[in-house]
Amino acid sequence: AQSVTQPDIHITVSEGASLELRCNYSYGATPYLFWYVQSPGQGLQLLLKYFSGDTLVQGIKGFEAEFKRSQSSFNLRKPSVHWSDAAEYFCAVGAGTGNQFYFGTGTSLTVIP
Amino acid sequence: GAVVSQHPSRVICKSGTSVKIECRSLDFQATTMFWYRQFPKQSLMLMATSNEGSKATYEQGVEKDKFLINHASLTLSTLTVTSAHPEDSSFYICSARDPTRGGQETQYFGPGTRLLVL
C-alpha cells in the first residue's frame, strides 16, 4: 500500500536561512509526487510536482525538490527562507488507478526574524 | 491557474441536521473530483473519489450513507453530511483534476469548508 512519511512535525528556521523538509514515500511503482503549502484556514497551493524526467524540479516561490528513487525520498528545499513561508507543508503521492492522493502528516514551518 | 471554489466556507449546524457542501471548478471541466477531510493540525484524509455521471468511490472506513456525494456535472460536485453529529465537525476540502492542464495527475484544491456541528 502507498504511504507518505514526513518525519518532521515542526521545524523552526531563521529568516534567510536554508530549509529542507523531508518526505519519504512507499509505493510499488514510480509515483507522482507533489508538495503543497497550506496557510492557516486556507486551501492547498501546489508548490511543485514530479512525474518523470529530471529529478530536480523547480517550483514556485523559490522552492525546489529532488526525487531520489534509491532513498524513496522527495525532499523540499529553499536556499533562503522568508517570513511569509511560515505555513504547513504537505507532501503527497498520486497513486492508484484513479490517481488518488495520499498525504503525509505535514510539517509546520515557523520562521523567526 | 485552475480555480476551485467551495461553498459555504463555514457552516454551523445542529446535531441531526444535514449539510450540503458544494465544490465547483470555475474555469475548467473536472471529470474527477476528490473529497478530503482534515482534522485540526492533521493531514488530509481522502474520503472519496467522485466521477461525473457515476457513483463515487469511497475509501475504506468512510460511510457511504453518511457522506453522500453527487457529481452531476463537469463543474460541480456536492458532499452532503447526513444527520450530522459533533464528531463530523471538521475541515472538508475538495479538489478537482483538470486533464487539459498540468497533466492528468495534478489536482487543484478548493479553499475548504469548516463544519461545526453543535
Boltz contact constraints between the chains, C-beta under 6 A:
constraints:
  - contact:
      token1: [A, 32]
      token2: [B, 105]
      max_distance: 6.0
  - contact:
      token1: [A, 43]
      token2: [B, 109]
      max_distance: 6.0
  - contact:
      token1: [A, 43]
      token2: [B, 110]
      max_distance: 6.0
  - contact:
      token1: [A, 43]
      token2: [B, 111]
      max_distance: 6.0
  - contact:
      token1: [A, 43]
      token2: [B, 112]
      max_distance: 6.0
  - contact:
      token1: [A, 44]
      token2: [B, 109]
      max_distance: 6.0
  - contact:
      token1: [A, 94]
      token2: [B, 105]
      max_distance: 6.0
  - contact:
      token1: [A, 98]
      token2: [B, 49]
      max_distance: 6.0
  - contact:
      token1: [A, 99]
      token2: [B, 105]
      max_distance: 6.0
  - contact:
      token1: [A, 100]
      token2: [B, 46]
      max_distance: 6.0
  - contact:
      token1: [A, 100]
      token2: [B, 49]
      max_distance: 6.0
  - contact:
      token1: [A, 101]
      token2: [B, 107]
      max_distance: 6.0
  - contact:
      token1: [A, 103]
      token2: [B, 43]
      max_distance: 6.0
  - contact:
      token1: [A, 103]
      token2: [B, 44]
      max_distance: 6.0
  - contact:
      token1: [A, 105]
      token2: [B, 43]
      max_distance: 6.0
  - contact:
      token1: [A, 106]
      token2: [B, 43]
      max_distance: 6.0
